[in-house]
Amino acid sequence: MTAVKFYDEIKDELIKFAVIIAKTDGRFVFCKHKDRNTLEAPGGHREPGEEIEETARRELCEETGAEAYEITPICAYSVTAEDNFGVRETFGMLYYAEIRAFEGVLHCEIEKTVIMDKLPDNWTYPDIQPELIKEAGRRGYSI
C-alpha cells in the first residue's frame, strides 16, 4: 500500500526528491523515460549539497528541455510505501512550473516530453503523481 501526505513545512534535510507539475500554454508537460512506456511528471533525486529548488530547476531543464520558465514551490509531501526492507516514508518537495520556451534538447534518461491537454492514463507512479496533482489543484494551482 502507498500513502501520500502533504505538509506546509518540513525539515530541509528530510527532503530527498523534487517533483514538478509543469505546464506550457495551459497544457501539461510529461516525460517518457527511455526504459519505460509510461509517463511521469518531471522530477528526481536531490544531489548532495544541492538546495531542493536547485534540484527542481535542474530536473525540469534536464527532463523537459525547459529554457524559460517560472517555478513556484507548492508544498512538501511524503510517500510511505513498502520496499525490500519493509515500510518506509520518504519526503519530497512539490513545485509548479509554467514553461515559456524549450531548448529542444534533453540532457538525461528521458526519451521525450509529451504535451497533453489532460492527465495521462499510463502513469509511471500511479499511486503518487495523480495525488500530487490533486493536491496542487486543492491549493489553487491551475490543474
PyMOL commands that set and color helices and strands:
alter all, ss='L'
color gray80, all
select helices_A, chain A and resi 12-14+52-64+129-138
alter helices_A, ss='H'
color red, helices_A
select strands_A, chain A and resi 3-7+15-24+27-33+43-45+66-83+86-102+110-116
alter strands_A, ss='S'
color yellow, strands_A
deselect
rebuild
show_as cartoon
